[in-house]
């Protein structure tokens, strides 16, 4: 397990019908902000890569910003598709919110391998391909989960655990590709609602 990256989520009694408007109405104010943040994110990752190449350190302000972007996007995903696991509205912040039902944390690396920035993207290609290949499965599973929520008023724990496993895999790969750790992400899903 990659301890440097922790993605937490739990089923937090979502309403049976609210998911119908979350993604197309309620979450909409987050979308333009996330678009801007994700335009800045790769540029700052390149700047961080140059810094790592020469110093072996990820500049802390850039690290905090980039983790904040991943954290914000995870909270929105936890609120709407693919998770639909909470009705608590995601906060508009890059900062950690341990009280929110979905949270993402990444340990700050005190030292990174200088030369690894030159090969991490290449090394991550198999992981990236797997994550892209899992995307259609993720979409199908989230639709099945949403229909079940509408029909029964509950989210299946098994389906939620599977979705969490896919999401955790994706975020571990994103952290590695974004040069935030040297530990290669494992080829596995960590299922369940725990903090892994």
Secondary structure, 3 states (H helix, E strand, C coil): CCCCEEEEECCECCCCCCHHHHHHHHCHHHHHHHHHHHHHHHHHHHHHHHHHHHHCCCCHHHHHHHHHHHHHHHHHHHHCCCCCCECCCCCCCCCCCCCCCEEEEECCCCCCCCHHHHCHHHHHHHHHHHHHHHHHHHHHHHHHHHHHHHHHCCCCHHHHHHHHHHHHHHHHHHHHHCCCCCCCCCCCCCCCCCCC
